[in-house]
Amino acid sequence: MRYITIVFAFCILGIWLFNVKTLREVTSLEKELKIANENLEELEKELDKKIMFYDSKLDLDKIRRDMEAKGMKVSDGVIYFEIEE
């Protein structure tokens, strides 16, 4: 009976140590994930700013006038694809 108690105690100790180790690993991985998500948010904000800046500099009317001045025709009704039923 005494041997069974000692073996049982060692099993519980081993499980407890494994649990502590895995909890530490999970905690460190969660911290890394939080940092990566913060960096991702910052990069997405920067990308949005660059897109807005590009869109503000893009003057489609000027491009259209330049194309028409060079003799090109600009069409408003371009159909890129149609879905037939």
PDB file with SEQRES, HELIX, SHEET and CRYST1 records, atoms N, CA, C and O in Angstrom:
SEQRES   1 A   85  MET ARG TYR ILE THR ILE VAL PHE ALA PHE CYS ILE LEU          
SEQRES   2 A   85  GLY ILE TRP LEU PHE ASN VAL LYS THR LEU ARG GLU VAL          
SEQRES   3 A   85  THR SER LEU GLU LYS GLU LEU LYS ILE ALA ASN GLU ASN          
SEQRES   4 A   85  LEU GLU GLU LEU GLU LYS GLU LEU ASP LYS LYS ILE MET          
SEQRES   5 A   85  PHE TYR ASP SER LYS LEU ASP LEU ASP LYS ILE ARG ARG          
SEQRES   6 A   85  ASP MET GLU ALA LYS GLY MET LYS VAL SER ASP GLY VAL          
SEQRES   7 A   85  ILE TYR PHE GLU ILE GLU GLU                                  
HELIX    1 AA1 ARG A    2  LYS A   57  1                                  56    
HELIX    2 AA2 LEU A   60  ALA A   69  1                                  10    
CRYST1    1.000    1.000    1.000  90.00  90.00  90.00 P 1           1          
ATOM      1  N   MET A   1       0.823  -1.198   0.000  1.00  0.00           N  
ATOM      2  CA  MET A   1       0.000   0.000   0.000  1.00  0.00           C  
ATOM      3  C   MET A   1       0.866   1.260   0.000  1.00  0.00           C  
ATOM      4  O   MET A   1       0.541   2.270  -0.626  1.00  0.00           O  
ATOM      5  N   ARG A   2       1.969   1.160   0.720  1.00  0.00           N  
ATOM      6  CA  ARG A   2       2.855   2.313   0.822  1.00  0.00           C  
ATOM      7  C   ARG A   2       3.477   2.642  -0.536  1.00  0.00           C  
ATOM      8  O   ARG A   2       3.632   3.814  -0.878  1.00  0.00           O  
ATOM      9  N   TYR A   3       3.831   1.621  -1.307  1.00  0.00           N  
ATOM     10  CA  TYR A   3       4.432   1.822  -2.626  1.00  0.00           C  
ATOM     11  C   TYR A   3       3.432   2.470  -3.587  1.00  0.00           C  
ATOM     12  O   TYR A   3       3.800   3.321  -4.397  1.00  0.00           O  
ATOM     13  N   ILE A   4       2.195   2.068  -3.490  1.00  0.00           N  
ATOM     14  CA  ILE A   4       1.164   2.650  -4.343  1.00  0.00           C  
ATOM     15  C   ILE A   4       0.998   4.134  -4.031  1.00  0.00           C  
ATOM     16  O   ILE A   4       0.813   4.942  -4.941  1.00  0.00           O  
ATOM     17  N   THR A   5       1.061   4.495  -2.766  1.00  0.00           N  
ATOM     18  CA  THR A   5       0.948   5.903  -2.362  1.00  0.00           C  
ATOM     19  C   THR A   5       2.128   6.707  -2.889  1.00  0.00           C  
ATOM     20  O   THR A   5       1.954   7.834  -3.355  1.00  0.00           O  
ATOM     21  N   ILE A   6       3.326   6.139  -2.820  1.00  0.00           N  
ATOM     22  CA  ILE A   6       4.521   6.843  -3.311  1.00  0.00           C  
ATOM     23  C   ILE A   6       4.450   7.006  -4.827  1.00  0.00           C  
ATOM     24  O   ILE A   6       4.756   8.083  -5.339  1.00  0.00           O  
ATOM     25  N   VAL A   7       4.057   5.974  -5.547  1.00  0.00           N  
ATOM     26  CA  VAL A   7       3.932   6.051  -7.004  1.00  0.00           C  
ATOM     27  C   VAL A   7       2.861   7.076  -7.375  1.00  0.00           C  
ATOM     28  O   VAL A   7       3.053   7.874  -8.292  1.00  0.00           O  
ATOM     29  N   PHE A   8       1.754   7.054  -6.676  1.00  0.00           N  
ATOM     30  CA  PHE A   8       0.677   8.007  -6.926  1.00  0.00           C  
ATOM     31  C   PHE A   8       1.147   9.441  -6.681  1.00  0.00           C  
ATOM     32  O   PHE A   8       0.807  10.340  -7.451  1.00  0.00           O  
ATOM     33  N   ALA A   9       1.918   9.663  -5.626  1.00  0.00           N  
ATOM     34  CA  ALA A   9       2.442  10.996  -5.312  1.00  0.00           C  
ATOM     35  C   ALA A   9       3.396  11.472  -6.412  1.00  0.00           C  
ATOM     36  O   ALA A   9       3.356  12.637  -6.808  1.00  0.00           O  
ATOM     37  N   PHE A  10       4.254  10.569  -6.904  1.00  0.00           N  
ATOM     38  CA  PHE A  10       5.165  10.936  -7.987  1.00  0.00           C  
ATOM     39  C   PHE A  10       4.405  11.270  -9.268  1.00  0.00           C  
ATOM     40  O   PHE A  10       4.783  12.185  -9.999  1.00  0.00           O  
ATOM     41  N   CYS A  11       3.345  10.531  -9.535  1.00  0.00           N  
ATOM     42  CA  CYS A  11       2.520  10.819 -10.720  1.00  0.00           C  
ATOM     43  C   CYS A  11       1.880  12.194 -10.611  1.00  0.00           C  
ATOM     44  O   CYS A  11       1.869  12.960 -11.575  1.00  0.00           O  
ATOM     45  N   ILE A  12       1.353  12.502  -9.444  1.00  0.00           N  
ATOM     46  CA  ILE A  12       0.737  13.814  -9.240  1.00  0.00           C  
ATOM     47  C   ILE A  12       1.772  14.916  -9.361  1.00  0.00           C  
ATOM     48  O   ILE A  12       1.499  15.954  -9.963  1.00  0.00           O  
ATOM     49  N   LEU A  13       2.946  14.711  -8.806  1.00  0.00           N  
ATOM     50  CA  LEU A  13       4.026  15.693  -8.896  1.00  0.00           C  
ATOM     51  C   LEU A  13       4.450  15.896 -10.347  1.00  0.00           C  
ATOM     52  O   LEU A  13       4.672  17.028 -10.777  1.00  0.00           O  
ATOM     53  N   GLY A  14       4.564  14.805 -11.104  1.00  0.00           N  
ATOM     54  CA  GLY A  14       4.940  14.908 -12.524  1.00  0.00           C  
ATOM     55  C   GLY A  14       3.899  15.664 -13.330  1.00  0.00           C  
ATOM     56  O   GLY A  14       4.242  16.510 -14.156  1.00  0.00           O  
ATOM     57  N   ILE A  15       2.633  15.366 -13.095  1.00  0.00           N  
ATOM     58  CA  ILE A  15       1.562  16.082 -13.802  1.00  0.00           C  
ATOM     59  C   ILE A  15       1.566  17.552 -13.426  1.00  0.00           C  
ATOM     60  O   ILE A  15       1.380  18.410 -14.289  1.00  0.00           O  
ATOM     61  N   TRP A  16       1.774  17.857 -12.159  1.00  0.00           N  
ATOM     62  CA  TRP A  16       1.793  19.251 -11.709  1.00  0.00           C  
ATOM     63  C   TRP A  16       2.949  20.014 -12.356  1.00  0.00           C  
ATOM     64  O   TRP A  16       2.767  21.153 -12.787  1.00  0.00           O  
ATOM     65  N   LEU A  17       4.128  19.409 -12.429  1.00  0.00           N  
ATOM     66  CA  LEU A  17       5.279  20.061 -13.047  1.00  0.00           C  
ATOM     67  C   LEU A  17       5.048  20.267 -14.554  1.00  0.00           C  
ATOM     68  O   LEU A  17       5.405  21.313 -15.097  1.00  0.00           O  
ATOM     69  N   PHE A  18       4.464  19.290 -15.213  1.00  0.00           N  
ATOM     70  CA  PHE A  18       4.163  19.416 -16.638  1.00  0.00           C  
ATOM     71  C   PHE A  18       3.161  20.544 -16.868  1.00  0.00           C  
ATOM     72  O   PHE A  18       3.286  21.308 -17.825  1.00  0.00           O  
ATOM     73  N   ASN A  19       2.166  20.645 -15.985  1.00  0.00           N  
ATOM     74  CA  ASN A  19       1.157  21.694 -16.097  1.00  0.00           C  
ATOM     75  C   ASN A  19       1.788  23.082 -15.951  1.00  0.00           C  
ATOM     76  O   ASN A  19       1.464  23.995 -16.710  1.00  0.00           O  
ATOM     77  N   VAL A  20       2.679  23.237 -14.985  1.00  0.00           N  
ATOM     78  CA  VAL A  20       3.354  24.520 -14.789  1.00  0.00           C  
ATOM     79  C   VAL A  20       4.176  24.883 -16.017  1.00  0.00           C  
ATOM     80  O   VAL A  20       4.170  26.033 -16.455  1.00  0.00           O  
ATOM     81  N   LYS A  21       4.873  23.920 -16.564  1.00  0.00           N  
ATOM     82  CA  LYS A  21       5.714  24.167 -17.748  1.00  0.00           C  
ATOM     83  C   LYS A  21       4.865  24.599 -18.943  1.00  0.00           C  
ATOM     84  O   LYS A  21       5.200  25.563 -19.630  1.00  0.00           O  
ATOM     85  N   THR A  22       3.774  23.888 -19.186  1.00  0.00           N  
ATOM     86  CA  THR A  22       2.929  24.240 -20.331  1.00  0.00           C  
ATOM     87  C   THR A  22       2.240  25.583 -20.125  1.00  0.00           C  
ATOM     88  O   THR A  22       2.067  26.335 -21.084  1.00  0.00           O  
ATOM     89  N   LEU A  23       1.847  25.898 -18.907  1.00  0.00           N  
ATOM     90  CA  LEU A  23       1.232  27.204 -18.641  1.00  0.00           C  
ATOM     91  C   LEU A  23       2.214  28.343 -18.913  1.00  0.00           C  
ATOM     92  O   LEU A  23       1.825  29.386 -19.437  1.00  0.00           O  
ATOM     93  N   ARG A  24       3.458  28.151 -18.565  1.00  0.00           N  
ATOM     94  CA  ARG A  24       4.476  29.175 -18.841  1.00  0.00           C  
ATOM     95  C   ARG A  24       4.684  29.343 -20.340  1.00  0.00           C  
ATOM     96  O   ARG A  24       4.816  30.466 -20.826  1.00  0.00           O  
ATOM     97  N   GLU A  25       4.714  28.237 -21.072  1.00  0.00           N  
ATOM     98  CA  GLU A  25       4.879  28.316 -22.525  1.00  0.00           C  
ATOM     99  C   GLU A  25       3.698  29.030 -23.170  1.00  0.00           C  
ATOM    100  O   GLU A  25       3.881  29.875 -24.046  1.00  0.00           O  
ATOM    101  N   VAL A  26       2.491  28.689 -22.738  1.00  0.00           N  
ATOM    102  CA  VAL A  26       1.298  29.323 -23.293  1.00  0.00           C  
ATOM    103  C   VAL A  26       1.291  30.814 -22.986  1.00  0.00           C  
ATOM    104  O   VAL A  26       0.932  31.618 -23.847  1.00  0.00           O  
ATOM    105  N   THR A  27       1.674  31.188 -21.796  1.00  0.00           N  
ATOM    106  CA  THR A  27       1.713  32.598 -21.418  1.00  0.00           C  
ATOM    107  C   THR A  27       2.708  33.369 -22.277  1.00  0.00           C  
ATOM    108  O   THR A  27       2.414  34.475 -22.732  1.00  0.00           O  
ATOM    109  N   SER A  28       3.882  32.791 -22.498  1.00  0.00           N  
ATOM    110  CA  SER A  28       4.879  33.493 -23.326  1.00  0.00           C  
ATOM    111  C   SER A  28       4.398  33.597 -24.770  1.00  0.00           C  
ATOM    112  O   SER A  28       4.613  34.622 -25.418  1.00  0.00           O  
ATOM    113  N   LEU A  29       3.755  32.556 -25.279  1.00  0.00           N  
ATOM    114  CA  LEU A  29       3.235  32.612 -26.650  1.00  0.00           C  
ATOM    115  C   LEU A  29       2.101  33.636 -26.774  1.00  0.00           C  
ATOM    116  O   LEU A  29       1.992  34.307 -27.800  1.00  0.00           O  
ATOM    117  N   GLU A  30       1.270  33.761 -25.761  1.00  0.00           N  
ATOM    118  CA  GLU A  30       0.203  34.764 -25.783  1.00  0.00           C  
ATOM    119  C   GLU A  30       0.778  36.171 -25.780  1.00  0.00           C  
ATOM    120  O   GLU A  30       0.244  37.057 -26.447  1.00  0.00           O  
ATOM    121  N   LYS A  31       1.852  36.390 -25.044  1.00  0.00           N  
ATOM    122  CA  LYS A  31       2.506  37.703 -25.045  1.00  0.00           C  
ATOM    123  C   LYS A  31       3.061  38.024 -26.429  1.00  0.00           C  
ATOM    124  O   LYS A  31       2.914  39.145 -26.916  1.00  0.00           O  
ATOM    125  N   GLU A  32       3.700  37.036 -27.063  1.00  0.00           N  
ATOM    126  CA  GLU A  32       4.234  37.248 -28.413  1.00  0.00           C  
ATOM    127  C   GLU A  32       3.110  37.527 -29.411  1.00  0.00           C  
ATOM    128  O   GLU A  32       3.255  38.368 -30.298  1.00  0.00           O  
ATOM    129  N   LEU A  33       2.003  36.827 -29.264  1.00  0.00           N  
ATOM    130  CA  LEU A  33       0.855  37.048 -30.144  1.00  0.00           C  
ATOM    131  C   LEU A  33       0.275  38.441 -29.958  1.00  0.00           C  
ATOM    132  O   LEU A  33      -0.112  39.085 -30.933  1.00  0.00           O  
ATOM    133  N   LYS A  34       0.212  38.906 -28.738  1.00  0.00           N  
ATOM    134  CA  LYS A  34      -0.303  40.253 -28.460  1.00  0.00           C  
ATOM    135  C   LYS A  34       0.588  41.307 -29.112  1.00  0.00           C  
ATOM    136  O   LYS A  34       0.090  42.268 -29.698  1.00  0.00           O  
ATOM    137  N   ILE A  35       1.897  41.129 -29.010  1.00  0.00           N  
ATOM    138  CA  ILE A  35       2.837  42.067 -29.623  1.00  0.00           C  
ATOM    139  C   ILE A  35       2.704  42.034 -31.142  1.00  0.00           C  
ATOM    140  O   ILE A  35       2.722  43.080 -31.791  1.00  0.00           O  
ATOM    141  N   ALA A  36       2.571  40.845 -31.706  1.00  0.00           N  
ATOM    142  CA  ALA A  36       2.423  40.719 -33.161  1.00  0.00           C  
ATOM    143  C   ALA A  36       1.123  41.370 -33.633  1.00  0.00           C  
ATOM    144  O   ALA A  36       1.107  42.018 -34.680  1.00  0.00           O  
ATOM    145  N   ASN A  37       0.038  41.211 -32.881  1.00  0.00           N  
ATOM    146  CA  ASN A  37      -1.232  41.844 -33.249  1.00  0.00           C  
ATOM    147  C   ASN A  37      -1.147  43.363 -33.179  1.00  0.00           C  
ATOM    148  O   ASN A  37      -1.719  44.055 -34.021  1.00  0.00           O  
ATOM    149  N   GLU A  38      -0.437  43.886 -32.184  1.00  0.00           N  
ATOM    150  CA  GLU A  38      -0.251  45.337 -32.088  1.00  0.00           C  
ATOM    151  C   GLU A  38       0.540  45.851 -33.288  1.00  0.00           C  
ATOM    152  O   GLU A  38       0.197  46.885 -33.863  1.00  0.00           O  
ATOM    153  N   ASN A  39       1.591  45.135 -33.665  1.00  0.00           N  
ATOM    154  CA  ASN A  39       2.379  45.535 -34.834  1.00  0.00           C  
ATOM    155  C   ASN A  39       1.536  45.474 -36.104  1.00  0.00           C  
ATOM    156  O   ASN A  39       1.643  46.346 -36.967  1.00  0.00           O  
ATOM    157  N   LEU A  40       0.702  44.451 -36.218  1.00  0.00           N  
ATOM    158  CA  LEU A  40      -0.177  44.314 -37.373  1.00  0.00           C  
ATOM    159  C   LEU A  40      -1.151  45.483 -37.455  1.00  0.00           C  
ATOM    160  O   LEU A  40      -1.374  46.026 -38.537  1.00  0.00           O  
ATOM    161  N   GLU A  41      -1.728  45.872 -36.337  1.00  0.00           N  
ATOM    162  CA  GLU A  41      -2.651  47.005 -36.326  1.00  0.00           C  
ATOM    163  C   GLU A  41      -1.953  48.293 -36.753  1.00  0.00           C  
ATOM    164  O   GLU A  41      -2.511  49.083 -37.514  1.00  0.00           O  
ATOM    165  N   GLU A  42      -0.738  48.500 -36.265  1.00  0.00           N  
ATOM    166  CA  GLU A  42       0.013  49.693 -36.648  1.00  0.00           C  
ATOM    167  C   GLU A  42       0.307  49.695 -38.146  1.00  0.00           C  
ATOM    168  O   GLU A  42       0.176  50.728 -38.801  1.00  0.00           O  
ATOM    169  N   LEU A  43       0.701  48.549 -38.689  1.00  0.00           N  
ATOM    170  CA  LEU A  43       0.995  48.464 -40.117  1.00  0.00           C  
ATOM    171  C   LEU A  43      -0.265  48.660 -40.955  1.00  0.00           C  
ATOM    172  O   LEU A  43      -0.208  49.272 -42.021  1.00  0.00           O  
ATOM    173  N   GLU A  44      -1.405  48.145 -40.481  1.00  0.00           N  
ATOM    174  CA  GLU A  44      -2.663  48.347 -41.210  1.00  0.00           C  
ATOM    175  C   GLU A  44      -3.057  49.821 -41.211  1.00  0.00           C  
ATOM    176  O   GLU A  44      -3.543  50.333 -42.220  1.00  0.00           O  
ATOM    177  N   LYS A  45      -2.852  50.507 -40.087  1.00  0.00           N  
ATOM    178  CA  LYS A  45      -3.144  51.942 -40.030  1.00  0.00           C  
ATOM    179  C   LYS A  45      -2.246  52.711 -40.994  1.00  0.00           C  
ATOM    180  O   LYS A  45      -2.702  53.618 -41.689  1.00  0.00           O  
ATOM    181  N   GLU A  46      -0.977  52.344 -41.029  1.00  0.00           N  
ATOM    182  CA  GLU A  46      -0.035  53.007 -41.933  1.00  0.00           C  
ATOM    183  C   GLU A  46      -0.423  52.756 -43.391  1.00  0.00           C  
ATOM    184  O   GLU A  46      -0.351  53.666 -44.217  1.00  0.00           O  
ATOM    185  N   LEU A  47      -0.832  51.535 -43.706  1.00  0.00           N  
ATOM    186  CA  LEU A  47      -1.269  51.214 -45.058  1.00  0.00           C  
ATOM    187  C   LEU A  47      -2.515  52.017 -45.431  1.00  0.00           C  
ATOM    188  O   LEU A  47      -2.610  52.533 -46.544  1.00  0.00           O  
ATOM    189  N   ASP A  48      -3.465  52.124 -44.510  1.00  0.00           N  
ATOM    190  CA  ASP A  48      -4.666  52.915 -44.776  1.00  0.00           C  
ATOM    191  C   ASP A  48      -4.317  54.379 -45.048  1.00  0.00           C  
ATOM    192  O   ASP A  48      -4.900  55.007 -45.932  1.00  0.00           O  
ATOM    193  N   LYS A  49      -3.363  54.918 -44.285  1.00  0.00           N  
ATOM    194  CA  LYS A  49      -2.933  56.303 -44.510  1.00  0.00           C  
ATOM    195  C   LYS A  49      -2.311  56.453 -45.898  1.00  0.00           C  
ATOM    196  O   LYS A  49      -2.579  57.432 -46.596  1.00  0.00           O  
ATOM    197  N   LYS A  50      -1.486  55.490 -46.300  1.00  0.00           N  
ATOM    198  CA  LYS A  50      -0.853  55.559 -47.615  1.00  0.00           C  
ATOM    199  C   LYS A  50      -1.889  55.449 -48.729  1.00  0.00           C  
ATOM    200  O   LYS A  50      -1.781  56.132 -49.747  1.00  0.00           O  
ATOM    201  N   ILE A  51      -2.884  54.600 -48.541  1.00  0.00           N  
ATOM    202  CA  ILE A  51      -3.943  54.464 -49.544  1.00  0.00           C  
ATOM    203  C   ILE A  51      -4.730  55.757 -49.656  1.00  0.00           C  
ATOM    204  O   ILE A  51      -5.041  56.203 -50.761  1.00  0.00           O  
ATOM    205  N   MET A  52      -5.054  56.362 -48.520  1.00  0.00           N  
ATOM    206  CA  MET A  52      -5.799  57.633 -48.554  1.00  0.00           C  
ATOM    207  C   MET A  52      -4.965  58.730 -49.209  1.00  0.00           C  
ATOM    208  O   MET A  52      -5.501  59.544 -49.960  1.00  0.00           O  
ATOM    209  N   PHE A  53      -3.661  58.762 -48.937  1.00  0.00           N  
ATOM    210  CA  PHE A  53      -2.786  59.757 -49.554  1.00  0.00           C  
ATOM    211  C   PHE A  53      -2.732  59.546 -51.063  1.00  0.00           C  
ATOM    212  O   PHE A  53      -2.816  60.508 -51.826  1.00  0.00           O  
ATOM    213  N   TYR A  54      -2.595  58.309 -51.492  1.00  0.00           N  
ATOM    214  CA  TYR A  54      -2.549  58.005 -52.923  1.00  0.00           C  
ATOM    215  C   TYR A  54      -3.861  58.400 -53.594  1.00  0.00           C  
ATOM    216  O   TYR A  54      -3.860  59.003 -54.668  1.00  0.00           O  
ATOM    217  N   ASP A  55      -4.976  58.058 -52.959  1.00  0.00           N  
ATOM    218  CA  ASP A  55      -6.273  58.396 -53.535  1.00  0.00           C  
ATOM    219  C   ASP A  55      -6.487  59.902 -53.609  1.00  0.00           C  
ATOM    220  O   ASP A  55      -7.129  60.391 -54.538  1.00  0.00           O  
ATOM    221  N   SER A  56      -5.955  60.641 -52.639  1.00  0.00           N  
ATOM    222  CA  SER A  56      -6.120  62.091 -52.670  1.00  0.00           C  
ATOM    223  C   SER A  56      -5.264  62.721 -53.780  1.00  0.00           C  
ATOM    224  O   SER A  56      -5.637  63.754 -54.335  1.00  0.00           O  
ATOM    225  N   LYS A  57      -4.131  62.111 -54.100  1.00  0.00           N  
ATOM    226  CA  LYS A  57      -3.269  62.637 -55.155  1.00  0.00           C  
ATOM    227  C   LYS A  57      -3.726  62.220 -56.551  1.00  0.00           C  
ATOM    228  O   LYS A  57      -3.352  62.849 -57.541  1.00  0.00           O  
ATOM    229  N   LEU A  58      -4.511  61.190 -56.630  1.00  0.00           N  
ATOM    230  CA  LEU A  58      -4.966  60.676 -57.908  1.00  0.00           C  
ATOM    231  C   LEU A  58      -6.105  61.554 -58.427  1.00  0.00           C  
ATOM    232  O   LEU A  58      -7.156  61.659 -57.795  1.00  0.00           O  
ATOM    233  N   ASP A  59      -5.888  62.170 -59.562  1.00  0.00           N  
ATOM    234  CA  ASP A  59      -6.890  63.052 -60.166  1.00  0.00           C  
ATOM    235  C   ASP A  59      -7.366  62.411 -61.467  1.00  0.00           C  
ATOM    236  O   ASP A  59      -6.722  62.541 -62.509  1.00  0.00           O  
ATOM    237  N   LEU A  60      -8.489  61.724 -61.394  1.00  0.00           N  
ATOM    238  CA  LEU A  60      -8.984  60.993 -62.556  1.00  0.00           C  
ATOM    239  C   LEU A  60      -9.461  61.933 -63.656  1.00  0.00           C  
ATOM    240  O   LEU A  60      -9.333  61.613 -64.837  1.00  0.00           O  
ATOM    241  N   ASP A  61     -10.004  63.080 -63.288  1.00  0.00           N  
ATOM    242  CA  ASP A  61     -10.447  64.026 -64.314  1.00  0.00           C  
ATOM    243  C   ASP A  61      -9.268  64.551 -65.136  1.00  0.00           C  
ATOM    244  O   ASP A  61      -9.379  64.713 -66.352  1.00  0.00           O  
ATOM    245  N   LYS A  62      -8.155  64.814 -64.479  1.00  0.00           N  
ATOM    246  CA  LYS A  62      -6.972  65.289 -65.200  1.00  0.00           C  
ATOM    247  C   LYS A  62      -6.466  64.218 -66.158  1.00  0.00           C  
ATOM    248  O   LYS A  62      -6.097  64.516 -67.294  1.00  0.00           O  
ATOM    249  N   ILE A  63      -6.451  62.978 -65.698  1.00  0.00           N  
ATOM    250  CA  ILE A  63      -6.005  61.875 -66.555  1.00  0.00           C  
ATOM    251  C   ILE A  63      -6.933  61.753 -67.762  1.00  0.00           C  
ATOM    252  O   ILE A  63      -6.470  61.536 -68.882  1.00  0.00           O  
ATOM    253  N   ARG A  64      -8.240  61.890 -67.538  1.00  0.00           N  
ATOM    254  CA  ARG A  64      -9.208  61.801 -68.630  1.00  0.00           C  
ATOM    255  C   ARG A  64      -8.987  62.927 -69.648  1.00  0.00           C  
ATOM    256  O   ARG A  64      -9.008  62.685 -70.855  1.00  0.00           O  
ATOM    257  N   ARG A  65      -8.775  64.160 -69.162  1.00  0.00           N  
ATOM    258  CA  ARG A  65      -8.536  65.288 -70.071  1.00  0.00           C  
ATOM    259  C   ARG A  65      -7.257  65.092 -70.876  1.00  0.00           C  
ATOM    260  O   ARG A  65      -7.223  65.391 -72.070  1.00  0.00           O  
ATOM    261  N   ASP A  66      -6.204  64.593 -70.231  1.00  0.00           N  
ATOM    262  CA  ASP A  66      -4.950  64.333 -70.937  1.00  0.00           C  
ATOM    263  C   ASP A  66      -5.135  63.278 -72.022  1.00  0.00           C  
ATOM    264  O   ASP A  66      -4.599  63.410 -73.122  1.00  0.00           O  
ATOM    265  N   MET A  67      -5.893  62.236 -71.710  1.00  0.00           N  
ATOM    266  CA  MET A  67      -6.128  61.188 -72.702  1.00  0.00           C  
ATOM    267  C   MET A  67      -6.950  61.718 -73.873  1.00  0.00           C  
ATOM    268  O   MET A  67      -6.667  61.399 -75.028  1.00  0.00           O  
ATOM    269  N   GLU A  68      -7.971  62.529 -73.575  1.00  0.00           N  
ATOM    270  CA  GLU A  68      -8.794  63.089 -74.654  1.00  0.00           C  
ATOM    271  C   GLU A  68      -8.003  64.079 -75.488  1.00  0.00           C  
ATOM    272  O   GLU A  68      -8.234  64.186 -76.693  1.00  0.00           O  
ATOM    273  N   ALA A  69      -7.062  64.816 -74.869  1.00  0.00           N  
ATOM    274  CA  ALA A  69      -6.243  65.764 -75.605  1.00  0.00           C  
ATOM    275  C   ALA A  69      -5.298  65.041 -76.569  1.00  0.00           C  
ATOM    276  O   ALA A  69      -4.927  65.597 -77.603  1.00  0.00           O  
ATOM    277  N   LYS A  70      -4.914  63.823 -76.243  1.00  0.00           N  
ATOM    278  CA  LYS A  70      -4.026  63.048 -77.102  1.00  0.00           C  
ATOM    279  C   LYS A  70      -4.792  62.268 -78.163  1.00  0.00           C  
ATOM    280  O   LYS A  70      -4.202  61.514 -78.937  1.00  0.00           O  
ATOM    281  N   GLY A  71      -6.107  62.453 -78.194  1.00  0.00           N  
ATOM    282  CA  GLY A  71      -6.906  61.796 -79.217  1.00  0.00           C  
ATOM    283  C   GLY A  71      -7.462  60.451 -78.810  1.00  0.00           C  
ATOM    284  O   GLY A  71      -8.023  59.737 -79.641  1.00  0.00           O  
ATOM    285  N   MET A  72      -7.320  60.099 -77.572  1.00  0.00           N  
ATOM    286  CA  MET A  72      -7.859  58.823 -77.099  1.00  0.00           C  
ATOM    287  C   MET A  72      -9.303  59.026 -76.670  1.00  0.00           C  
ATOM    288  O   MET A  72      -9.703  60.122 -76.278  1.00  0.00           O  
ATOM    289  N   LYS A  73     -10.062  57.968 -76.751  1.00  0.00           N  
ATOM    290  CA  LYS A  73     -11.454  58.043 -76.334  1.00  0.00           C  
ATOM    291  C   LYS A  73     -11.612  57.340 -74.995  1.00  0.00           C  
ATOM    292  O   LYS A  73     -11.057  56.267 -74.762  1.00  0.00           O  
ATOM    293  N   VAL A  74     -12.385  57.975 -74.124  1.00  0.00           N  
ATOM    294  CA  VAL A  74     -12.637  57.419 -72.806  1.00  0.00           C  
ATOM    295  C   VAL A  74     -14.098  57.014 -72.743  1.00  0.00           C  
ATOM    296  O   VAL A  74     -14.986  57.802 -73.068  1.00  0.00           O  
ATOM    297  N   SER A  75     -14.336  55.812 -72.335  1.00  0.00           N  
ATOM    298  CA  SER A  75     -15.701  55.295 -72.281  1.00  0.00           C  
ATOM    299  C   SER A  75     -16.151  55.174 -70.832  1.00  0.00           C  
ATOM    300  O   SER A  75     -15.410  54.694 -69.975  1.00  0.00           O  
ATOM    301  N   ASP A  76     -17.371  55.613 -70.576  1.00  0.00           N  
ATOM    302  CA  ASP A  76     -17.934  55.480 -69.231  1.00  0.00           C  
ATOM    303  C   ASP A  76     -18.669  54.158 -69.053  1.00  0.00           C  
ATOM    304  O   ASP A  76     -18.854  53.693 -67.929  1.00  0.00           O  
ATOM    305  N   GLY A  77     -19.081  53.563 -70.145  1.00  0.00           N  
ATOM    306  CA  GLY A  77     -19.905  52.372 -70.047  1.00  0.00           C  
ATOM    307  C   GLY A  77     -19.170  51.094 -70.358  1.00  0.00           C  
ATOM    308  O   GLY A  77     -19.666  50.294 -71.151  1.00  0.00           O  
ATOM    309  N   VAL A  78     -18.026  50.865 -69.782  1.00  0.00           N  
ATOM    310  CA  VAL A  78     -17.264  49.659 -70.033  1.00  0.00           C  
ATOM    311  C   VAL A  78     -17.873  48.524 -69.209  1.00  0.00           C  
ATOM    312  O   VAL A  78     -18.053  48.652 -67.998  1.00  0.00           O  
ATOM    313  N   ILE A  79     -18.183  47.430 -69.869  1.00  0.00           N  
ATOM    314  CA  ILE A  79     -18.704  46.256 -69.189  1.00  0.00           C  
ATOM    315  C   ILE A  79     -17.570  45.252 -69.119  1.00  0.00           C  
ATOM    316  O   ILE A  79     -17.145  44.706 -70.137  1.00  0.00           O  
ATOM    317  N   TYR A  80     -17.097  45.019 -67.943  1.00  0.00           N  
ATOM    318  CA  TYR A  80     -15.967  44.126 -67.773  1.00  0.00           C  
ATOM    319  C   TYR A  80     -16.372  42.662 -67.901  1.00  0.00           C  
ATOM    320  O   TYR A  80     -15.640  41.859 -68.479  1.00  0.00           O  
ATOM    321  N   PHE A  81     -17.527  42.320 -67.366  1.00  0.00           N  
ATOM    322  CA  PHE A  81     -18.034  40.967 -67.504  1.00  0.00           C  
ATOM    323  C   PHE A  81     -19.548  41.006 -67.302  1.00  0.00           C  
ATOM    324  O   PHE A  81     -20.087  41.916 -66.672  1.00  0.00           O  
ATOM    325  N   GLU A  82     -20.190  40.034 -67.832  1.00  0.00           N  
ATOM    326  CA  GLU A  82     -21.634  39.937 -67.686  1.00  0.00           C  
ATOM    327  C   GLU A  82     -21.973  38.540 -67.176  1.00  0.00           C  
ATOM    328  O   GLU A  82     -21.300  37.562 -67.501  1.00  0.00           O  
ATOM    329  N   ILE A  83     -23.003  38.471 -66.391  1.00  0.00           N  
ATOM    330  CA  ILE A  83     -23.480  37.181 -65.917  1.00  0.00           C  
ATOM    331  C   ILE A  83     -24.791  36.914 -66.630  1.00  0.00           C  
ATOM    332  O   ILE A  83     -25.765  37.651 -66.473  1.00  0.00           O  
ATOM    333  N   GLU A  84     -24.798  35.861 -67.405  1.00  0.00           N  
ATOM    334  CA  GLU A  84     -26.005  35.505 -68.136  1.00  0.00           C  
ATOM    335  C   GLU A  84     -26.736  34.422 -67.367  1.00  0.00           C  
ATOM    336  O   GLU A  84     -26.139  33.479 -66.848  1.00  0.00           O  
ATOM    337  N   GLU A  85     -28.035  34.585 -67.314  1.00  0.00           N  
ATOM    338  CA  GLU A  85     -28.843  33.591 -66.602  1.00  0.00           C  
ATOM    339  C   GLU A  85     -29.570  32.714 -67.577  1.00  0.00           C  
ATOM    340  O   GLU A  85     -30.304  31.814 -67.170  1.00  0.00           O  
TER     341      GLU A  85                                                      
END                                                                             
